[in-house]
């Protein structure tokens, strides 16, 4: 069973990344999209990254929105920088998990798939991408 | 002088007593793995595994859960942390 795991917590505390080249390519694409979406207001994921904090208010506190932007960028950039690493520390693994999760939700929001029915009816290629991200997240969450 | 101080204290107490807390709400979505939600709650709030699992199940079964209540600034800060971790979260005034 251990041989099938995508991420493994080692005795020294580090998390070993066991993604194949294809898996790392999916991770690269996902992390790259999050970095780009945070910088580019026209990116299809950008709106999803700027969800309201207080929907009862017309505008959110600019300091809070700036903090969010900064933290998402920091996590995504750390994930990109460690993409080829074989081992991750806790902070790096957390950055991977957060960035995968943002990529997953942004994909779903951008494609209008916020219900099980719509998800089941989406194109198979997109569904496969979503399932792959879920698999990465599931495996990484087991280590954290 | 003493009387003035007492009046100020009474006024302050009234304000504190009538101020409603702010809730941090997490919303359900069809794709986030349950174990990921638990890990995120543990990391951000430091709750026990049982409490995180209970909150995750409330989100899953009821479509939303109040995961924290209190002062507005802290509620906003927790909401941002949840959004940074990729969960759909908002704040609202307690009813």
gemmi code that builds the backbone of each chain (N, CA, C; Angstrom):
import gemmi

chains = {
    "A": [
        ("UNK", (0.823, -1.210, 0.000), (0.000, 0.000, 0.000), (0.862, 1.268, 0.000)),
        ("UNK", (1.957, 1.208, 0.803), (2.809, 2.396, 0.925), (3.323, 2.837, -0.444)),
        ("UNK", (3.634, 1.842, -1.297), (4.189, 2.166, -2.602), (3.251, 2.964, -3.478)),
        ("UNK", (1.936, 2.914, -3.184), (0.960, 3.635, -4.007), (0.704, 5.065, -3.540)),
        ("UNK", (1.236, 5.402, -2.370), (0.934, 6.730, -1.826), (1.698, 7.818, -2.570)),
        ("UNK", (1.017, 8.936, -2.760), (1.620, 10.050, -3.506), (2.503, 10.914, -2.614)),
        ("UNK", (2.160, 10.970, -1.321), (2.951, 11.719, -0.337), (3.108, 10.843, 0.910)),
        ("UNK", (4.291, 10.865, 1.487), (4.536, 10.045, 2.679), (5.241, 10.880, 3.743)),
        ("UNK", (4.739, 10.806, 4.967), (5.425, 11.461, 6.096), (6.549, 10.538, 6.556)),
        ("UNK", (7.795, 11.033, 6.491), (8.936, 10.206, 6.900), (9.201, 10.344, 8.389)),
        ("UNK", (10.053, 9.468, 8.911), (10.360, 9.505, 10.342), (11.042, 10.805, 10.743)),
        ("UNK", (11.793, 11.398, 9.831), (12.474, 12.652, 10.176), (11.537, 13.858, 10.088)),
        ("UNK", (10.244, 13.628, 9.810), (9.256, 14.716, 9.816), (8.994, 15.304, 8.438)),
        ("UNK", (9.916, 15.064, 7.504), (9.703, 15.623, 6.169), (8.647, 14.828, 5.395)),
        ("UNK", (8.082, 15.458, 4.404), (7.080, 14.776, 3.577), (7.693, 14.479, 2.216)),
        ("UNK", (7.697, 13.207, 1.883), (8.285, 12.791, 0.604), (7.241, 12.898, -0.502)),
        ("UNK", (7.639, 13.524, -1.594), (6.741, 13.668, -2.748), (7.022, 12.518, -3.710)),
        ("UNK", (6.008, 11.722, -3.997), (6.196, 10.565, -4.876), (5.399, 10.705, -6.166)),
        ("UNK", (5.203, 11.939, -6.593), (4.468, 12.167, -7.839), (5.335, 11.762, -9.028)),
        ("UNK", (4.698, 11.204, -10.037), (5.400, 10.905, -11.286), (5.644, 12.214, -12.043)),
        ("UNK", (6.346, 12.122, -13.168), (6.554, 13.320, -13.988), (5.217, 13.906, -14.436)),
        ("UNK", (4.292, 13.021, -14.788), (2.966, 13.497, -15.223), (2.244, 14.187, -14.069)),
        ("UNK", (2.396, 13.625, -12.877), (1.770, 14.229, -11.692), (2.349, 15.591, -11.398)),
        ("UNK", (3.671, 15.703, -11.510), (4.299, 17.010, -11.270), (3.880, 18.017, -12.345)),
        ("UNK", (3.645, 17.517, -13.551), (3.193, 18.422, -14.621), (1.805, 18.995, -14.286)),
        ("UNK", (0.943, 18.151, -13.729), (-0.390, 18.630, -13.316), (-0.235, 19.658, -12.191)),
        ("UNK", (0.654, 19.359, -11.235), (0.894, 20.284, -10.124), (1.443, 21.611, -10.647)),
        ("UNK", (2.383, 21.534, -11.606), (2.969, 22.755, -12.172), (1.892, 23.623, -12.814)),
        ("UNK", (1.016, 22.978, -13.558), (-0.062, 23.704, -14.237), (-0.994, 24.371, -13.203)),
        ("UNK", (-1.348, 23.609, -12.171), (-2.275, 24.134, -11.154), (-1.638, 25.307, -10.398)),
        ("UNK", (-0.403, 25.128, -9.943), (0.274, 26.192, -9.187), (0.465, 27.430, -10.072)),
        ("UNK", (0.848, 27.185, -11.324), (1.072, 28.303, -12.252), (-0.193, 29.112, -12.484)),
        ("UNK", (-1.316, 28.412, -12.591), (-2.592, 29.112, -12.782), (-2.930, 29.999, -11.585)),
        ("UNK", (-2.660, 29.494, -10.379), (-2.984, 30.290, -9.178), (-2.117, 31.547, -9.134)),
        ("UNK", (-0.828, 31.405, -9.424), (0.063, 32.576, -9.447), (-0.431, 33.591, -10.486)),
        ("UNK", (-0.751, 33.082, -11.677), (-1.196, 33.978, -12.763), (-2.527, 34.644, -12.416)),
        ("UNK", (-3.443, 33.861, -11.842), (-4.781, 34.398, -11.544), (-4.723, 35.493, -10.493)),
        ("UNK", (-3.817, 35.363, -9.558), (-3.707, 36.381, -8.510), (-3.183, 37.691, -9.084)),
        ("UNK", (-2.373, 37.601, -10.154), (-1.772, 38.809, -10.738), (-2.623, 39.418, -11.850)),
        ("UNK", (-3.374, 38.575, -12.545), (-4.087, 39.029, -13.744), (-5.595, 39.121, -13.493)),
        ("UNK", (-6.155, 40.347, -13.471), (-7.597, 40.509, -13.211), (-8.467, 39.865, -14.295)),
        ("UNK", (-7.889, 39.608, -15.481), (-8.678, 39.007, -16.560), (-8.616, 37.472, -16.571)),
        ("UNK", (-7.801, 36.916, -15.691), (-7.705, 35.452, -15.624), (-9.048, 34.889, -15.167)),
        ("UNK", (-9.444, 33.748, -15.748), (-10.781, 33.189, -15.441), (-10.915, 32.766, -13.972)),
        ("UNK", (-9.807, 32.567, -13.286), (-9.865, 32.194, -11.863), (-9.846, 33.407, -10.947)),
        ("UNK", (-9.589, 34.581, -11.484), (-9.353, 35.757, -10.632), (-10.553, 36.072, -9.732)),
        ("UNK", (-11.753, 36.017, -10.308), (-12.954, 36.336, -9.515), (-13.115, 35.376, -8.340)),
        ("UNK", (-12.805, 34.114, -8.585), (-12.922, 33.108, -7.529), (-11.968, 33.350, -6.367)),
        ("UNK", (-10.848, 34.021, -6.663), (-9.869, 34.307, -5.613), (-10.241, 35.563, -4.835)),
        ("UNK", (-11.248, 36.265, -5.308), (-11.631, 37.523, -4.671), (-13.074, 37.483, -4.181)),
        ("UNK", (-13.440, 36.362, -3.605), (-14.794, 36.198, -3.061), (-15.005, 37.188, -1.920)),
        ("UNK", (-16.264, 37.611, -1.705), (-16.513, 38.567, -0.617), (-16.220, 37.968, 0.759)),
        ("UNK", (-15.758, 38.812, 1.650), (-15.540, 38.395, 3.047), (-16.827, 38.653, 3.842)),
        ("UNK", (-17.385, 39.851, 3.657), (-18.641, 40.205, 4.325), (-19.673, 40.556, 3.248)),
        ("UNK", (-20.498, 39.595, 2.844), (-21.450, 39.841, 1.747), (-22.481, 40.925, 2.063)),
        ("UNK", (-22.664, 41.262, 3.349), (-23.647, 42.296, 3.697), (-23.096, 43.698, 3.434)),
        ("UNK", (-21.809, 43.790, 3.176), (-21.175, 45.086, 2.939), (-20.874, 45.254, 1.441)),
        ("UNK", (-20.940, 46.503, 0.955), (-20.654, 46.752, -0.468), (-19.192, 46.463, -0.805)),
        ("UNK", (-18.314, 46.858, 0.106), (-16.880, 46.652, -0.125), (-16.242, 46.036, 1.111)),
        ("UNK", (-15.306, 45.106, 0.857), (-14.577, 44.525, 1.974), (-13.448, 45.457, 2.395)),
        ("UNK", (-12.995, 45.244, 3.620), (-11.876, 46.006, 4.155), (-10.651, 45.794, 3.254)),
        ("UNK", (-10.068, 46.875, 2.707), (-8.932, 46.719, 1.778), (-7.735, 46.025, 2.419)),
        ("UNK", (-7.546, 46.226, 3.728), (-6.404, 45.581, 4.393), (-6.585, 44.054, 4.368)),
        ("UNK", (-7.813, 43.604, 4.621), (-8.083, 42.160, 4.617), (-7.898, 41.575, 3.216)),
        ("UNK", (-8.394, 42.296, 2.204), (-8.266, 41.764, 0.840), (-6.799, 41.749, 0.386)),
        ("UNK", (-6.047, 42.744, 0.854), (-4.612, 42.784, 0.523), (-3.877, 41.626, 1.216)),
        ("UNK", (-4.239, 41.373, 2.477), (-3.639, 40.237, 3.203), (-3.916, 38.928, 2.486)),
        ("UNK", (-5.165, 38.776, 2.026), (-5.537, 37.543, 1.328), (-4.702, 37.374, 0.058)),
        ("UNK", (-4.624, 38.446, -0.722), (-3.860, 38.409, -1.971), (-2.402, 38.035, -1.692)),
        ("UNK", (-1.832, 38.672, -0.659), (-0.433, 38.438, -0.322), (-0.209, 36.979, 0.092)),
        ("UNK", (-1.096, 36.464, 0.940), (-0.917, 35.092, 1.450), (-1.124, 34.040, 0.351)),
        ("UNK", (-2.109, 34.277, -0.515), (-2.324, 33.322, -1.624), (-1.101, 33.306, -2.541)),
        ("UNK", (-0.587, 34.505, -2.856), (0.596, 34.594, -3.729), (1.796, 33.924, -3.082)),
        ("UNK", (2.003, 34.192, -1.785), (3.157, 33.618, -1.093), (3.100, 32.092, -1.123)),
        ("UNK", (1.923, 31.539, -0.820), (1.772, 30.073, -0.841), (2.012, 29.512, -2.236)),
        ("UNK", (1.395, 30.143, -3.235), (1.510, 29.636, -4.608), (2.953, 29.727, -5.107)),
        ("UNK", (3.637, 30.819, -4.771), (5.020, 30.969, -5.225), (5.943, 29.960, -4.529)),
        ("UNK", (5.676, 29.712, -3.240), (6.468, 28.706, -2.522), (6.225, 27.318, -3.130)),
        ("UNK", (4.987, 27.055, -3.503), (4.660, 25.769, -4.125), (5.404, 25.628, -5.460)),
        ("UNK", (5.431, 26.706, -6.244), (6.145, 26.668, -7.533), (7.637, 26.433, -7.315)),
        ("UNK", (8.201, 27.128, -6.316), (9.646, 27.020, -6.063), (10.063, 25.628, -5.608)),
        ("UNK", (9.144, 24.897, -4.975), (9.490, 23.570, -4.436), (8.954, 22.432, -5.308)),
        ("UNK", (8.505, 22.797, -6.499), (7.845, 21.832, -7.378), (8.705, 20.607, -7.693)),
        ("UNK", (10.008, 20.801, -7.828), (10.889, 19.684, -8.185), (11.497, 18.994, -6.977)),
        ("UNK", (11.179, 19.478, -5.777), (11.792, 18.905, -4.569), (11.243, 17.505, -4.286)),
        ("UNK", (12.117, 16.673, -3.724), (11.659, 15.331, -3.354), (11.064, 15.327, -1.947)),
        ("UNK", (11.529, 16.287, -1.114), (11.029, 16.347, 0.255), (10.523, 17.749, 0.573)),
        ("UNK", (9.433, 17.816, 1.343), (8.854, 19.102, 1.746), (8.830, 19.182, 3.266)),
        ("UNK", (9.064, 20.392, 3.793), (8.811, 20.573, 5.224), (7.325, 20.931, 5.410)),
        ("UNK", (6.904, 21.132, 6.669), (5.476, 21.361, 6.930), (4.942, 22.615, 6.230)),
        ("UNK", (5.733, 23.684, 6.270), (5.278, 24.946, 5.669), (5.111, 24.791, 4.155)),
        ("UNK", (6.054, 24.071, 3.541), (5.973, 23.856, 2.093), (4.789, 22.948, 1.738)),
        ("UNK", (4.589, 21.912, 2.564), (3.459, 21.000, 2.311), (2.128, 21.744, 2.476)),
        ("UNK", (2.067, 22.628, 3.465), (0.861, 23.440, 3.667), (0.632, 24.341, 2.448)),
        ("UNK", (1.694, 24.914, 1.907), (1.582, 25.758, 0.714), (1.062, 24.935, -0.471)),
        ("UNK", (1.545, 23.720, -0.604), (1.052, 22.832, -1.679), (-0.437, 22.550, -1.486)),
        ("UNK", (-0.818, 22.185, -0.252), (-2.223, 21.835, 0.009), (-3.140, 23.032, -0.267)),
        ("UNK", (-2.760, 24.198, 0.240), (-3.589, 25.402, 0.037), (-3.720, 25.731, -1.447)),
        ("UNK", (-2.608, 25.604, -2.166), (-2.612, 25.992, -3.578), (-3.375, 24.971, -4.423)),
        ("UNK", (-3.224, 23.681, -4.109), (-4.044, 22.662, -4.786), (-5.534, 22.924, -4.538)),
        ("UNK", (-5.865, 23.236, -3.283), (-7.272, 23.438, -2.921), (-7.841, 24.673, -3.642)),
        ("UNK", (-7.048, 25.729, -3.736), (-7.492, 26.927, -4.455), (-7.669, 26.604, -5.940)),
        ("UNK", (-6.735, 25.838, -6.490), (-6.845, 25.447, -7.907), (-8.115, 24.629, -8.131)),
        ("UNK", (-8.384, 23.714, -7.205), (-9.574, 22.865, -7.334), (-10.853, 23.704, -7.298)),
        ("UNK", (-10.972, 24.549, -6.279), (-12.198, 25.351, -6.145), (-12.338, 26.342, -7.305)),
        ("UNK", (-11.216, 26.936, -7.719), (-11.265, 27.913, -8.805), (-11.704, 27.249, -10.107)),
        ("UNK", (-11.237, 26.023, -10.346), (-11.637, 25.291, -11.549), (-13.144, 25.070, -11.540)),
        ("UNK", (-13.644, 24.656, -10.389), (-15.071, 24.354, -10.259), (-15.916, 25.627, -10.405)),
        ("UNK", (-15.479, 26.699, -9.759), (-16.225, 27.968, -9.827), (-16.206, 28.515, -11.264)),
        ("UNK", (-15.012, 28.513, -11.884), (-14.885, 29.072, -13.235), (-15.717, 28.300, -14.263)),
        ("UNK", (-15.943, 27.010, -14.001), (-16.720, 26.192, -14.950), (-18.171, 26.000, -14.511)),
        ("UNK", (-18.586, 26.718, -13.471), (-19.975, 26.658, -13.014), (-20.393, 25.272, -12.560)),
        ("UNK", (-19.492, 24.589, -11.830), (-19.770, 23.196, -11.432), (-20.026, 23.073, -9.931)),
        ("UNK", (-20.780, 24.010, -9.373), (-20.960, 24.021, -7.919), (-22.112, 23.142, -7.433)),
        ("UNK", (-22.419, 22.086, -8.178), (-23.382, 21.098, -7.673), (-22.947, 19.726, -8.176)),
        ("UNK", (-23.385, 18.696, -7.488), (-22.996, 17.327, -7.877), (-23.512, 16.974, -9.270)),
        ("UNK", (-24.710, 17.463, -9.594), (-25.307, 17.156, -10.900), (-24.460, 17.749, -12.027)),
        ("UNK", (-24.077, 19.017, -11.855), (-23.269, 19.679, -12.891), (-21.889, 19.029, -12.990)),
        ("UNK", (-21.364, 18.643, -11.851), (-20.052, 17.999, -11.835), (-20.089, 16.677, -12.609)),
        ("UNK", (-21.146, 15.898, -12.370), (-21.275, 14.608, -13.054), (-21.438, 14.771, -14.570)),
        ("UNK", (-22.007, 15.917, -14.975), (-22.283, 16.131, -16.398), (-21.150, 16.857, -17.129)),
        ("UNK", (-20.082, 17.183, -16.435), (-19.020, 17.976, -17.087), (-18.167, 17.086, -17.998)),
        ("UNK", (-17.430, 17.690, -18.962), (-16.604, 16.906, -19.890), (-15.612, 16.005, -19.148)),
        ("UNK", (-15.349, 14.840, -19.712), (-14.537, 13.832, -19.010), (-13.115, 14.320, -18.728)),
        ("UNK", (-12.560, 15.110, -19.639), (-11.189, 15.597, -19.435), (-11.118, 16.515, -18.208)),
        ("UNK", (-12.138, 17.377, -18.102), (-12.195, 18.295, -16.957), (-12.423, 17.521, -15.665)),
        ("UNK", (-13.307, 16.538, -15.730), (-13.597, 15.722, -14.546), (-12.345, 14.972, -14.088)),
        ("UNK", (-11.561, 14.504, -15.057), (-10.331, 13.791, -14.717), (-9.333, 14.718, -14.018)),
        ("UNK", (-9.251, 15.963, -14.502), (-8.364, 16.959, -13.873), (-8.812, 17.221, -12.432)),
        ("UNK", (-10.119, 17.379, -12.241), (-10.668, 17.629, -10.901), (-10.382, 16.439, -9.980)),
        ("UNK", (-10.599, 15.223, -10.483), (-10.353, 14.025, -9.673), (-8.863, 13.891, -9.320)),
        ("UNK", (-7.997, 14.288, -10.237), (-6.555, 14.224, -9.959), (-6.191, 15.176, -8.831)),
        ("UNK", (-6.709, 16.408, -8.890), (-6.425, 17.370, -7.823), (-6.978, 16.866, -6.488)),
        ("UNK", (-8.163, 16.267, -6.521), (-8.742, 15.715, -5.291), (-7.859, 14.610, -4.711)),
        ("UNK", (-7.316, 13.790, -5.606), (-6.440, 12.691, -5.174), (-5.173, 13.242, -4.502)),
        ("UNK", (-4.592, 14.284, -5.110), (-3.405, 14.921, -4.516), (-3.744, 15.459, -3.126)),
        ("UNK", (-4.888, 16.145, -3.044), (-5.294, 16.760, -1.774), (-5.535, 15.711, -0.701)),
        ("UNK", (-6.216, 14.645, -1.083), (-6.521, 13.574, -0.141), (-5.226, 12.979, 0.410)),
        ("UNK", (-4.279, 12.708, -0.477), (-3.010, 12.092, -0.064), (-2.191, 13.043, 0.807)),
        ("UNK", (-2.196, 14.319, 0.455), (-1.414, 15.300, 1.217), (-2.036, 15.536, 2.594)),
        ("UNK", (-3.363, 15.567, 2.657), (-4.052, 15.796, 3.939), (-3.732, 14.672, 4.926)),
        ("UNK", (-3.506, 13.473, 4.424), (-3.185, 12.344, 5.309), (-1.845, 12.545, 6.016)),
        ("UNK", (-0.979, 13.357, 5.419), (0.358, 13.571, 5.994), (0.389, 14.772, 6.939)),
        ("UNK", (-0.623, 15.621, 6.884), (-0.570, 16.873, 7.668), (-1.363, 16.791, 8.972)),
    ],
    "B": [
        ("UNK", (-16.298, 64.607, 40.085), (-15.421, 63.793, 39.235), (-15.791, 62.314, 39.335)),
        ("UNK", (-15.987, 61.868, 40.517), (-16.294, 60.448, 40.714), (-17.590, 60.057, 39.995)),
        ("UNK", (-18.573, 60.982, 40.083), (-19.858, 60.688, 39.468), (-19.721, 60.537, 37.934)),
        ("UNK", (-18.917, 61.414, 37.348), (-18.704, 61.385, 35.901), (-18.104, 60.026, 35.474)),
        ("UNK", (-17.132, 59.570, 36.229), (-16.475, 58.290, 35.919), (-17.482, 57.142, 35.954)),
        ("UNK", (-18.341, 57.179, 36.948), (-19.346, 56.125, 37.084), (-20.284, 56.105, 35.882)),
        ("UNK", (-20.685, 57.292, 35.446), (-21.576, 57.370, 34.279), (-20.907, 56.787, 33.030)),
        ("UNK", (-19.615, 57.108, 32.882), (-18.886, 56.595, 31.717), (-18.825, 55.072, 31.751)),
        ("UNK", (-18.563, 54.533, 32.941), (-18.483, 53.077, 33.085), (-19.804, 52.417, 32.717)),
        ("UNK", (-20.895, 53.009, 33.177), (-22.212, 52.440, 32.900), (-22.479, 52.447, 31.397)),
        ("UNK", (-22.137, 53.563, 30.741), (-22.346, 53.680, 29.300), (-21.556, 52.608, 28.554)),
        ("UNK", (-20.278, 52.420, 28.937), (-19.423, 51.432, 28.279), (-19.998, 50.032, 28.431)),
        ("UNK", (-20.450, 49.732, 29.639), (-21.021, 48.400, 29.890), (-22.226, 48.138, 28.997)),
        ("UNK", (-23.039, 49.182, 28.795), (-24.229, 49.022, 27.951), (-23.828, 48.685, 26.521)),
        ("UNK", (-22.792, 49.358, 26.030), (-22.348, 49.123, 24.647), (-21.859, 47.691, 24.490)),
        ("UNK", (-21.040, 47.249, 25.435), (-20.486, 45.896, 25.363), (-21.610, 44.858, 25.406)),
        ("UNK", (-22.583, 45.092, 26.282), (-23.650, 44.116, 26.479), (-24.532, 43.977, 25.239)),
        ("UNK", (-24.696, 45.050, 24.456), (-25.609, 44.987, 23.322), (-24.908, 44.618, 22.006)),
        ("UNK", (-23.573, 44.569, 21.990), (-22.855, 44.284, 20.751), (-22.957, 42.799, 20.402)),
        ("UNK", (-23.459, 42.522, 19.208), (-23.598, 41.114, 18.803), (-22.294, 40.625, 18.184)),
        ("UNK", (-21.943, 39.387, 18.428), (-20.692, 38.867, 17.855), (-20.796, 38.653, 16.345)),
        ("UNK", (-19.656, 38.457, 15.733), (-19.589, 38.137, 14.297), (-19.275, 36.658, 14.139)),
        ("UNK", (-19.950, 36.032, 13.209), (-19.738, 34.604, 12.952), (-18.876, 34.403, 11.704)),
        ("UNK", (-18.000, 33.425, 11.775), (-17.272, 32.994, 10.580), (-18.004, 31.752, 10.056)),
        ("UNK", (-18.445, 31.827, 8.806), (-19.246, 30.749, 8.215), (-18.442, 30.069, 7.102)),
        ("UNK", (-18.428, 28.748, 7.116), (-17.825, 27.984, 6.011), (-18.955, 27.311, 5.236)),
        ("UNK", (-18.886, 27.419, 3.918), (-19.944, 26.912, 3.029), (-19.493, 25.622, 2.345)),
        ("UNK", (-20.472, 24.778, 2.076), (-20.190, 23.493, 1.422), (-19.894, 23.686, -0.065)),
        ("UNK", (-19.106, 22.793, -0.615), (-18.957, 22.736, -2.070), (-18.848, 21.261, -2.448)),
        ("UNK", (-19.094, 20.926, -3.718), (-19.174, 19.494, -4.067), (-17.831, 18.811, -4.288)),
        ("UNK", (-16.725, 19.529, -4.169), (-15.451, 18.917, -4.564), (-14.385, 18.784, -3.468)),
        ("UNK", (-14.449, 19.608, -2.446), (-13.373, 19.577, -1.448), (-13.434, 18.287, -0.623)),
        ("UNK", (-12.342, 17.496, -0.592), (-12.353, 16.273, 0.209), (-12.575, 16.590, 1.691)),
        ("UNK", (-13.356, 15.732, 2.365), (-13.685, 15.961, 3.776), (-12.438, 16.042, 4.651)),
        ("UNK", (-11.471, 15.183, 4.361), (-10.265, 15.173, 5.200), (-9.484, 16.486, 5.070)),
        ("UNK", (-9.591, 17.127, 3.921), (-8.899, 18.403, 3.716), (-9.536, 19.491, 4.587)),
        ("UNK", (-10.863, 19.464, 4.672), (-11.566, 20.451, 5.506), (-11.138, 20.285, 6.970)),
        ("UNK", (-11.044, 19.042, 7.426), (-10.634, 18.778, 8.818), (-9.217, 19.307, 9.061)),
        ("UNK", (-8.312, 19.021, 8.148), (-6.918, 19.478, 8.287), (-6.858, 21.002, 8.345)),
        ("UNK", (-7.647, 21.662, 7.515), (-7.628, 23.130, 7.481), (-8.178, 23.701, 8.800)),
        ("UNK", (-9.272, 23.148, 9.304), (-9.824, 23.617, 10.587), (-8.806, 23.442, 11.719)),
        ("UNK", (-8.145, 22.286, 11.724), (-7.164, 22.030, 12.786), (-6.022, 23.036, 12.725)),
        ("UNK", (-5.574, 23.279, 11.516), (-4.433, 24.172, 11.334), (-4.785, 25.622, 11.711)),
        ("UNK", (-5.958, 26.073, 11.325), (-6.312, 27.481, 11.537), (-6.822, 27.749, 12.954)),
        ("UNK", (-7.658, 26.863, 13.478), (-8.275, 27.123, 14.789), (-7.632, 26.327, 15.925)),
        ("UNK", (-6.913, 25.270, 15.600), (-6.314, 24.442, 16.648), (-7.339, 23.637, 17.418)),
        ("UNK", (-8.508, 23.424, 16.848), (-9.536, 22.622, 17.509), (-9.114, 21.152, 17.549)),
        ("UNK", (-9.802, 20.385, 18.423), (-9.543, 18.945, 18.500), (-10.006, 18.264, 17.209)),
        ("UNK", (-9.515, 17.050, 17.015), (-9.910, 16.290, 15.833), (-11.432, 16.074, 15.799)),
        ("UNK", (-12.007, 15.771, 16.982), (-13.454, 15.536, 17.065), (-14.248, 16.774, 16.677)),
        ("UNK", (-13.832, 17.927, 17.210), (-14.562, 19.167, 16.915), (-14.457, 19.512, 15.422)),
        ("UNK", (-13.258, 19.327, 14.865), (-13.075, 19.620, 13.436), (-13.957, 18.707, 12.580)),
        ("UNK", (-14.014, 17.436, 12.967), (-14.836, 16.482, 12.210), (-16.319, 16.849, 12.321)),
        ("UNK", (-16.749, 17.224, 13.525), (-18.147, 17.635, 13.724), (-18.488, 18.839, 12.851)),
        ("UNK", (-17.597, 19.827, 12.847), (-17.842, 21.034, 12.044), (-17.876, 20.697, 10.554)),
        ("UNK", (-16.950, 19.830, 10.130), (-16.908, 19.427, 8.719), (-18.219, 18.742, 8.326)),
        ("UNK", (-18.725, 17.876, 9.221), (-19.979, 17.164, 8.917), (-21.170, 18.133, 8.889)),
        ("UNK", (-21.143, 19.145, 9.738), (-22.205, 20.151, 9.702), (-22.189, 20.890, 8.362)),
        ("UNK", (-20.990, 21.259, 7.909), (-20.867, 21.912, 6.596), (-21.436, 20.991, 5.513)),
        ("UNK", (-21.037, 19.732, 5.574), (-21.434, 18.769, 4.543), (-22.951, 18.522, 4.554)),
        ("UNK", (-23.525, 18.356, 5.743), (-24.943, 17.983, 5.841), (-25.897, 19.167, 5.747)),
        ("UNK", (-25.468, 20.313, 6.284), (-26.376, 21.467, 6.331), (-26.020, 22.567, 5.339)),
        ("UNK", (-24.926, 22.381, 4.631), (-24.545, 23.363, 3.625), (-23.685, 24.486, 4.160)),
        ("UNK", (-23.621, 24.641, 5.478), (-22.788, 25.673, 6.093), (-22.611, 25.368, 7.581)),
        ("UNK", (-21.582, 25.968, 8.165), (-21.389, 25.834, 9.610), (-20.710, 27.088, 10.131)),
        ("UNK", (-21.124, 27.487, 11.331), (-20.425, 28.590, 12.012), (-19.229, 27.968, 12.719)),
        ("UNK", (-18.046, 28.390, 12.317), (-16.845, 27.742, 12.853), (-16.158, 28.580, 13.935)),
        ("UNK", (-16.555, 29.838, 14.043), (-15.970, 30.704, 15.085), (-16.883, 31.905, 15.260)),
        ("UNK", (-16.978, 32.444, 16.476), (-17.761, 33.660, 16.744), (-16.982, 34.574, 17.670)),
        ("UNK", (-17.128, 35.862, 17.460), (-16.454, 36.815, 18.348), (-16.291, 38.172, 17.692)),
        ("UNK", (-15.214, 38.822, 18.062), (-14.927, 40.188, 17.603), (-14.771, 40.247, 16.074)),
        ("UNK", (-15.244, 41.339, 15.489), (-15.258, 41.447, 14.029), (-13.870, 41.301, 13.386)),
        ("UNK", (-12.885, 41.981, 13.953), (-11.549, 41.949, 13.339), (-10.985, 40.527, 13.293)),
        ("UNK", (-11.182, 39.801, 14.375), (-10.682, 38.412, 14.401), (-11.488, 37.535, 13.455)),
        ("UNK", (-12.788, 37.783, 13.386), (-13.630, 37.008, 12.464), (-13.143, 37.217, 11.026)),
        ("UNK", (-12.850, 38.468, 10.691), (-12.364, 38.792, 9.339), (-11.027, 38.086, 9.074)),
        ("UNK", (-10.164, 38.110, 10.077), (-8.850, 37.490, 9.928), (-8.975, 35.969, 9.715)),
        ("UNK", (-9.844, 35.326, 10.492), (-10.054, 33.883, 10.310), (-10.677, 33.586, 8.947)),
        ("UNK", (-11.613, 34.433, 8.534), (-12.268, 34.248, 7.236), (-11.230, 34.301, 6.104)),
        ("UNK", (-10.320, 35.270, 6.197), (-9.269, 35.396, 5.180), (-8.384, 34.147, 5.189)),
        ("UNK", (-8.024, 33.670, 6.377), (-7.174, 32.463, 6.458), (-7.860, 31.258, 5.805)),
        ("UNK", (-9.162, 31.145, 6.023), (-9.908, 30.034, 5.410), (-9.950, 30.186, 3.890)),
        ("UNK", (-10.129, 31.416, 3.427), (-10.146, 31.655, 1.976), (-8.770, 31.389, 1.370)),
        ("UNK", (-7.726, 31.771, 2.084), (-6.366, 31.517, 1.602), (-6.125, 30.008, 1.485)),
        ("UNK", (-6.760, 29.249, 2.382), (-6.629, 27.785, 2.326), (-7.581, 27.164, 1.309)),
        ("UNK", (-8.368, 28.008, 0.635), (-9.195, 27.510, -0.459), (-10.611, 27.114, -0.081)),
        ("UNK", (-11.059, 27.450, 1.132), (-12.444, 27.146, 1.494), (-13.328, 28.369, 1.257)),
        ("UNK", (-14.604, 28.121, 0.960), (-15.529, 29.231, 0.776), (-16.003, 29.674, 2.159)),
        ("UNK", (-15.669, 30.909, 2.510), (-15.972, 31.395, 3.848), (-16.412, 32.851, 3.800)),
        ("UNK", (-17.314, 33.206, 4.701), (-17.777, 34.602, 4.826), (-17.937, 34.921, 6.305)),
        ("UNK", (-18.168, 36.208, 6.599), (-18.531, 36.578, 7.970), (-19.927, 37.170, 7.965)),
        ("UNK", (-20.613, 37.061, 9.102), (-21.957, 37.639, 9.224), (-22.188, 37.999, 10.686)),
        ("UNK", (-23.049, 38.990, 10.895), (-23.418, 39.395, 12.248), (-24.323, 38.331, 12.861)),
        ("UNK", (-24.050, 37.994, 14.132), (-24.889, 37.007, 14.805), (-26.311, 37.561, 14.938)),
        ("UNK", (-27.315, 36.702, 14.712), (-28.721, 37.181, 14.777), (-29.220, 37.258, 16.209)),
    ],
}
model = gemmi.Model(1)
for chain_id, residues in chains.items():
    chain = gemmi.Chain(chain_id)
    for i, (resn, *xyz) in enumerate(residues, 1):
        res = gemmi.Residue()
        res.name, res.seqid = resn, gemmi.SeqId(i, " ")
        for name, pos in zip(("N", "CA", "C"), xyz):
            atom = gemmi.Atom()
            atom.name, atom.element = name, gemmi.Element(name[0])
            atom.pos, atom.b_iso = gemmi.Position(*pos), 0.0
            res.add_atom(atom)
        chain.add_residue(res)
    model.add_chain(chain)
structure = gemmi.Structure()
structure.add_model(model)
structure.setup_entities()
